[in-house]
Amino acid sequence: MRKTLIPAASGDEFPTRERVLITERLNADSVPEVSLADCRVAPGITTELHCLSVAEWYVIFEGTGMMQVGELEPFEVGPGDSVEIPPGVSQRITNTGSADLRLQCVCMPRFTPDCYQSLEE
């Protein structure tokens, strides 16, 4: 049986090149199956077009945005919406509101920096 308690992450919010502020909640070597982070996108900001090598879900809990996933037409998202982003599919989100867009990102398996590929370079 593996360890039941995973010690808390620092809880510090940090900026990313993606133009998102991240607070990691669960991202540990001991739990390679999943990671969880709180994300904040400022009003008017569009995140960097990118893809991940892992599956990702956005769970929107505050604010409004316009989501772009792969070849789909961009679509509106708001509180309570969840968006599935398959591995290797391009993605970005724009905060279309006047307040912060807040969401949780769930990655399976867990996110590591080598999972990220910018599509703007």
N, C-alpha and C positions, 0 to 999 in steps of 0.2 A: 504494500500500500504506500502511495506517495504521501508526502507532507500535506496535511489538510489546510494549514494556515500559510498563506503567501504574505510575507511582510508588505506593508503599505509602500507604494512608490513615494517619491519625494512630495508629490502633489503640486509641484511647481509647474506653472504654465510656461511654455517656451515657444518662440516663433520658429517657423520652418520656412524653407525656401519656397514651399508651396503656397505661401501667403495665408497660412492658417496658424492659429495659436492652439497648442496641444497640451493637454494634461493627461499623462498616461495613468490609467487606473489599474490595468493588469497587463503586464508584458514581462514574463519571467521565463528563464531557461527551463525551469521546472514544470512549466505548463506550455509545451510547444504547440498544442492544438488550437489556441485562441489568444487573441489580445483584445483589449478594450481601452479606448481613449475618448475623453471629452474633447471636442473641437469647437473653436470659436472663429467665425469669419466676420470681419468688420463690415459695416454697411458699404455698399458699392464695390466691394472687392470680389474679383473672380479668381479662383484658385488656379494654380498652374495646371495646364493640360498634362496628364500623366496616366500611367497604368501601373498596376501592381501585379506581381507574380502569384499573389494569393487572392482568394475570394474576400470581398469586403461588403459590408452592409452599413449604410448610413441610417441612423434613426434620428429623425428631426424632432427636437422637443421645444424649440423656441425660434421665432422669426420665420421669414419667408425667403425662398430662393428659386433659382432656375437651374435645373440639373441637366447636364449633358452626359449621356452614357453611350459610348460607341457611336453607331450610325443612327440611333434613334433620334427623332425630333426632340429638341430640348423641351422639358416639362417642368411645371411648377411644383414645388414642394413646400410643406408647412408642417406645423406641429402634429405629431401622430403618424406622419408618413414614414415609411421605410423604403429604402432603395437598395436593391441587390446589384452588385457590380462584379461580374465574373472575372476570374484571373485573365490578365492580358488585354482587357478591354479599356479603351481610353475613357477618361472621366474628368470632369471639373464641375464646380458649382459656383454660382454667382449669388451674393447676398443682394436681393432686390428690395429689401426693407430699409427702414430708417433706424433699426436697432440691430444688435448683434444677432447673427444666425448661429444657433447652438445645436450641436448634434453629437451623437455618439457614433464612433466608428468601431465596428467589430470586424476583426480579420481572422480568417481561418485558412491555413494554420496561422500562427502568430506573425505579426509584422516585425520585420527586421529591416534596417536601412537598405540592405541589398535587394529587397523586394521592389523597391521604388525605381521607376524609370520616367524621367522627364521626357515629354514629347514636344517641348518648346525649344529644345536646343538645335 
